[in-house]
């Protein structure tokens, strides 16, 4: 989508992130922000494939469809189901999942994601994907540390390489799962390892008892002193808080009972990145997100825009946006 001067809205959003102080930033988010619309991207895919939204009616509730039309992001599960219905190619799938809907891409250590990828590549559809998931549900488990099962440093890269090299037909997929069954699991190791590295960088004793660990994270990150009532939060603060981990979830992340959320990883990066130029900060964070299979920064995602604005504010020595981050740490980290 472009504006009347044919300048892409994504470019306008990023340029505004780089130049806006705190007051202008909140006004832009509240009045003019061009949030990316996953429904519009879905309609583009329908048009490309000569389909209409009527194909959704038998698969999704009218309420879900209405919510998507009104701007609600399509869930990852629904996103994958739609892609299988449309039989789109992998490039389109990656764009729709990560850029239009802001979800993590297919994870090579998740047997379900491998099956989704296989069915997209072979245009097998939703029914076949469900059949294969049921067939291989014995692979649905938490995965162990890489060294505990193989001595390899990067099982994810190994599985991705083996899949691309050896899997074309269903019999290849069966052999691939049998040969590598000890390597599968749904826990995202890369994001967890980055999380733990950040804790070390912040001087947090990662093996302390839960209460000690949590209080140290809150003290070191300093993304907010004091308690703020929800009614007192401004727009920027509300965006930061939306879907952020609470106290129990932080425990569960540390103890590998919950995946590290993308938002949490970004906040930790912000707490540790130091004073670096805007472009360097964006590149470094995108490299980390890419390594973890997470969507890169998108200037048309409100939370991402605030982070980009914070990088720019730091570069200008205008800490308005960062001050907003500091004001909400109690809610973000549940302390």
Residue pairs with C-beta under 8 A, 6 or more apart in sequence:
1 8
1 9
1 34
1 40
2 8
2 9
3 9
3 12
9 34
9 300
10 298
10 299
10 300
12 34
13 33
13 34
13 299
13 300
13 305
14 299
14 308
16 28
17 25
17 299
17 305
17 308
17 309
17 312
18 278
18 308
18 309
18 312
19 312
20 28
20 309
20 312
21 313
21 318
21 320
22 236
22 313
22 318
22 320
22 321
22 323
22 324
23 320
25 236
25 306
25 309
25 320
25 321
26 234
26 235
26 236
29 235
29 236
29 239
29 302
29 305
29 306
30 235
33 300
33 302
33 305
34 300
35 71
35 300
35 301
35 302
36 99
36 100
36 102
36 298
36 300
36 301
37 71
38 68
38 73
38 74
38 79
38 96
38 100
38 101
39 68
39 69
39 71
39 74
41 96
41 99
41 100
41 101
42 68
42 74
42 82
42 96
42 100
43 53
45 86
45 88
45 92
45 96
46 52
46 53
46 55
46 86
49 86
49 87
49 88
51 86
53 65
55 85
56 65
56 82
57 65
59 81
59 85
59 126
60 78
64 78
68 74
73 101
73 102
74 82
74 101
76 97
76 101
76 103
76 104
79 96
79 97
79 101
79 103
80 97
80 116
81 126
82 96
83 92
83 93
83 96
83 97
83 116
83 120
84 116
84 119
84 120
84 124
84 125
84 126
84 129
85 125
85 126
87 120
87 123
87 125
88 96
88 120
89 120
90 117
90 120
90 121
93 120
94 105
97 103
97 104
97 105
98 104
98 105
98 295
98 296
99 295
99 298
102 295
102 298
102 301
103 295
104 188
104 262
104 292
104 293
104 294
104 295
105 293
105 294
105 295
106 113
106 114
106 116
106 117
106 293
107 113
107 156
107 186
107 188
107 293
108 114
108 156
108 157
108 159
108 160
108 163
109 143
109 155
109 156
109 159
109 183
109 184
109 185
109 186
109 187
109 188
109 189
110 184
110 185
110 186
111 133
111 136
111 139
111 140
111 177
111 184
112 133
112 140
112 186
114 159
114 163
114 173
114 176
114 177
115 129
115 132
115 133
115 136
115 173
116 129
117 163
118 124
118 132
118 167
118 173
119 125
119 128
119 129
119 132
132 173
136 177
138 181
139 177
139 181
139 184
140 186
141 184
141 185
141 186
142 185
142 186
142 187
142 256
143 149
143 155
143 183
143 184
143 185
143 186
143 187
143 189
144 185
145 189
146 152
146 153
146 154
146 155
146 189
149 155
149 182
149 183
150 182
150 183
152 158
155 183
155 189
156 189
156 190
158 183
159 180
159 183
159 184
162 176
162 180
163 176
166 172
166 175
166 176
167 173
167 176
177 184
187 256
187 259
188 259
188 260
188 292
188 293
190 291
190 292
190 293
191 259
191 260
191 265
191 292
191 294
192 253
192 256
192 259
192 260
194 260
194 265
194 268
194 288
194 291
194 292
195 253
195 260
195 264
195 265
195 268
196 206
198 268
198 269
198 271
198 272
199 206
199 217
200 206
201 272
202 216
202 217
202 220
202 221
202 268
202 271
202 272
203 216
203 220
204 213
204 216
204 217
204 220
205 212
205 213
205 216
206 213
206 254
208 216
210 251
210 254
213 254
214 247
214 250
214 251
214 333
214 334
214 335
215 335
217 250
217 333
217 335
218 329
218 330
218 333
218 335
220 271
221 267
221 268
221 271
221 329
221 333
222 271
222 326
222 329
223 267
223 270
223 271
223 325
223 326
223 328
223 329
223 332
223 333
224 325
224 326
224 327
224 328
224 329
224 330
224 331
224 332
224 333
225 326
225 329
225 330
226 327
226 330
227 330
228 237
228 327
228 328
228 330
228 331
233 241
233 328
234 324
236 306
236 321
236 324
237 324
237 327
237 328
239 302
239 303
239 306
240 267
240 303
240 306
240 324
240 325
240 328
240 332
241 328
241 331
241 332
242 303
243 261
243 263
244 261
244 263
244 264
244 267
244 331
244 332
245 253
245 258
245 261
245 264
245 332
245 333
245 334
246 334
247 333
247 334
247 335
248 334
249 258
249 334
250 333
250 334
251 257
252 258
253 259
253 260
253 264
260 292
262 289
262 292
262 294
262 295
263 303
265 288
265 289
265 292
265 294
266 285
266 289
266 303
266 304
266 307
267 325
267 332
269 284
269 285
269 288
270 307
270 310
270 322
270 325
273 281
273 284
273 285
275 314
276 284
277 315
278 308
278 311
278 312
278 315
281 311
281 314
282 297
282 308
282 311
285 297
285 307
286 296
286 297
289 295
289 296
289 297
290 296
297 304
297 307
297 308
298 304
299 305
299 308
306 321
306 324
306 325
309 321
310 321
310 322
310 325
312 321
313 319
313 320
313 321
313 322
314 322
329 335
